[in-house]
Amino acid sequence: MAKLGFGRRDIRRLEREGDVEGLVELLPAGGGRPGPAVKILAGESMAKLGFGRRDIRRLERERDVEGLVELLRHKDEKVAFQAIEALTRLGDKRGVEALMALVVDPSTTELIRAKAWLALDVGLAREARKRTDWK
């Protein structure tokens, strides 16, 4: 790893930052030529991260409401939480409808349902302030 100039600390930093693209570059298919130890560590980090925070920010930046809506049902509740927050910030009607559907769906976990309710409440308050100049 010393020859490559990329070690365990660097991999852990990428993991903390949710830098999925950086980790992918360290895997054999990513185009890099890392040693076996780096490949193993990068693979373990990828398994921990799954879908990264950076990916959700990208979807939000691109205003990809459909992509964010798909993440509402992600098996990792952290990913679903981040998607809910991103949809709340966007304030798109399609996102609001998806959050309402999440709230009424009996298969939704209580934690996700509560987060969706809160997001809808925040969105309603924001709209009320816009329409009434209420501060």
Residue pairs with C-beta under 8 A, 6 or more apart in sequence:
1 7
1 8
1 34
1 35
1 37
1 38
3 35
4 34
4 35
4 38
6 26
6 34
6 38
7 38
8 41
11 23
11 26
11 38
11 41
11 42
11 45
12 45
14 22
14 23
14 42
14 45
15 23
15 45
15 48
15 49
17 54
18 49
18 52
18 53
18 54
18 55
19 52
19 54
20 46
20 49
20 51
20 52
20 54
20 55
21 54
23 42
23 45
23 46
23 49
24 30
24 46
25 31
25 32
26 32
26 34
26 38
26 39
26 42
27 34
27 39
27 42
27 43
27 46
28 39
34 42
50 74
50 76
50 79
51 71
51 74
51 76
51 79
53 82
56 68
56 71
56 79
56 82
56 83
56 86
57 86
59 67
59 68
59 71
59 86
60 68
60 86
60 89
60 90
63 90
63 92
65 87
65 90
65 92
65 94
65 95
65 98
66 94
68 83
68 86
68 87
68 90
68 95
69 83
69 87
69 94
69 95
69 98
71 79
71 80
71 82
71 83
72 80
72 83
72 84
72 87
72 98
72 99
72 102
72 112
72 116
73 80
74 80
74 83
77 109
77 111
77 112
80 112
80 115
81 112
81 115
84 99
84 112
84 115
84 116
84 119
85 119
87 95
87 96
87 98
87 99
87 119
88 95
88 99
88 119
88 122
88 123
91 123
91 126
91 127
96 120
96 123
99 116
99 119
99 120
99 123
100 116
100 120
102 108
102 112
102 113
102 116
103 113
103 116
103 117
103 120
108 116
128 134
129 135
